Amino acid sequence: MRERAKEWIGRMDFVSREEFEAVKQMAATARAEAEALKARLDKLEGAAAPKAAKPAAARKPKA
């Protein structure tokens, strides 16, 4: 019975705890990097928005 259980479990695609923890850490790092990049992009877009609005407001209407 025990041999059958080992054989059945052996055919399943499990990963070791070490592999799981390594991938978990990689995911956490990637998530943190993505959040930092999003914050940087938001800051850059926020800084660019007033500059883009000024030329449009500075235009004089055609008569």
C-alpha positions in Angstrom: 0.0 0.0 0.0 2.8 2.4 1.0 4.6 1.7 -2.3 1.5 2.4 -4.3 1.1 5.7 -2.5 4.7 6.7 -3.2 4.4 5.7 -6.8 1.1 7.7 -7.2 2.6 10.8 -5.6 5.8 10.4 -7.6 3.9 10.7 -10.8 2.4 14.0 -9.7 4.1 17.2 -10.6 5.1 18.6 -7.2 7.9 21.1 -6.5 10.1 21.2 -3.4 9.6 23.7 -0.7 12.9 25.4 -1.7 11.7 25.8 -5.3 8.3 27.1 -4.1 9.9 29.6 -1.8 12.3 30.8 -4.5 9.5 31.4 -6.9 7.4 33.1 -4.2 10.4 35.5 -3.5 10.8 36.2 -7.3 7.1 37.0 -7.5 7.3 39.4 -4.5 10.3 41.1 -6.0 8.6 41.5 -9.4 5.5 42.9 -7.7 7.5 45.4 -5.8 9.4 46.5 -9.0 6.1 46.8 -10.8 4.7 49.0 -8.1 7.8 51.2 -8.1 7.6 51.6 -11.9 3.9 52.5 -11.7 4.7 55.2 -9.1 7.5 56.5 -11.3 5.2 56.5 -14.4 2.4 58.3 -12.5 4.9 60.9 -11.3 6.2 61.4 -14.9 2.7 61.6 -16.3 1.7 64.1 -13.6 4.7 66.3 -14.4 4.0 66.1 -18.1 0.3 66.9 -17.8 0.6 70.6 -16.9 3.2 71.2 -19.7 0.9 69.6 -22.2 -2.0 71.8 -21.0 -0.1 75.1 -21.2 0.4 75.3 -25.0 -3.3 74.6 -25.6 -4.3 77.3 -23.1 -1.8 79.8 -24.6 -3.2 79.5 -28.1 -5.3 82.4 -29.2 -8.6 81.7 -31.0 -8.6 82.5 -34.7 -10.7 85.5 -35.6 
